[in-house]
Structure formats: structure tokens, C-alpha cells
Amino acid sequence: MNKIKIIILFLILAVVVISATVNVSRQFSVLAEAKKTNNNLLIKVNELTEINNDLIDKVAYASSSAYLEEAARDKFGLGSENDVWLELSPEQKNEAVIPTDLVENEPKFQQWFDLFTK
């Protein structure tokens, strides 16, 4: 009878040890997965922080006087009191712009050859 009690006690102890070992290994795997997820989230937070800082800089520029002057020049043709506006005649405007269909696309080696031989 004592041998049976000892065997049953060892069996119960073995079951407890095995279940504890399985539980600890599961907890370690959950902990490793949590660390991996935490690292991924930290990387994402850093990326979003950089994007947020860029957006803050853009908002600061959009509310600055430099942006307002640029927008006034581009959209409304307005300038400051020290700006000088040039009025070109249609002939001068045409001379200032070179039509792209008249430009010859020579190979680079031909351009270099012409540069040094002419």
C-alpha cells in the first residue's frame, strides 16, 4: 500500500511539474511575441512622429509671411513695393522662349565633339 501511495504521489508530482513546464514555456512564447509587437509599435511610433514633425513644419511655413508672399506672387501677381515688373512686347516674349521642336537632340558625344572642334 505504501508503494502505491508513493507511486501515485510521484505521478501527481510529475503531472504538476510537466504542466508547470508547459505553462512556463507558453508564457515565454507569449512574452517573446509581446516584445516583437512592442518593437514593431515603437518603430511605427517613430515613423509617425517624423511625419507629424514634417506636418508641423509645413503648417508653420503655411502660416508664415514667406508663404503668404509666395502665394500672393503666384496666384494674384502681387509683389512688394520694391519689386520691378517687366513688360515684354510679344516679340520679346517670343524671343525669350525657345520652342522645343526646334531643339535638336544630338547624342552627348556629338555635342562634346562639336564643342571642342568648332
N, C-alpha and C positions, 0 to 999 in steps of 0.2 A: 504494500500500500504506500509506503514512503517513497519507493522508486517511482510510482505512478504520479504522486504529488510533485516530485522533483521534476519529472519529465514534463508534466503539464505546466509547471512554473517556468521551466526553460522555454517551452513552446510559446507561452504568453509573452515572456520577455523577448523572444526572438521576433514575434509579431510586432511588438511595440517598437523594437529597435529598427526593424525594416520599415514600418510605417513612418517613423520619425525621420529615417534617412531619405525616404521618398519625398516627404514633406519638405525637408531642408533643401533637397535638390530642386524641387519645384520653386521654392522661394528664391533660390539663387538665379534660376532662369527668368523668373518674373523681375527680379532686381536688375539683371543684365538688360532685359528688354526695356525696362523703365529708364536706365541710363542712356541707352541708344536713342530712345524717343526724346529724352531731355536734351541730348546733344543736338539732335535734328531741330528741335524747337529753338534752341539757343542760336543756331545758325540762321534760322528763319527770322528770329527777332533782330539779329544784327543786320540782315539784309533789309528788313522793313524799316529799321532805324535809319539806315543810309538813305533809303528812298524818302523817308519823312524829312530828313535834313535837306535833301535836294529840293523837295517841295517847299519847305520853309524858305530856302534861299530864293526860289522862283517867286514866291509870294512877296518877299521883301523887295525883290527887283521890280515886280509889277506895281508896287506902290511907291517906288522911288521917283524922284524928279527926272532921272535919266531916262527911264522908260516912258514917262509922260511926254518928254521932249521928242523921243524917237517916234512915238505913236503920233504925235502932232505933225511931225515932218512927213511920215509915211502916209498917213491916212488923210490928212487935211491940207498938206502942203504948207504948213505953218512953220516958221522958224523964229529965231531970236532976233533981237534988234540989231545985232552985229552981223547977221547973215547977209550975203550978197547973192542975189539971184541973177542968173544969166539968161537972157532971152536970145535964143538962136533962131536965125531965119531958117526956113525949110531947107535951103541949100546947105547951110552949115550943119543942120541935123543929119542930112543925108550923107555928108562927107564924114561925119563922126562915126557913123555906123558902117561897118564893112559887111556886106551881105555874105552869108555863109556859103552860098552856092558858088561864089567866085573864088573862094579859097581852095587851092589845090592841095590835096592830101598826098604829099610825096613821102616816100619812106625816109626814115631817120638818116640812114647812111647817105642818101642822096642830098638831104638838107645839109649834112656836115660837109659833104664833098663840095657842094655849091658855095658854102660859107668860106671854105679855105681856098677855093680855086678862082673865085670871082673877085 
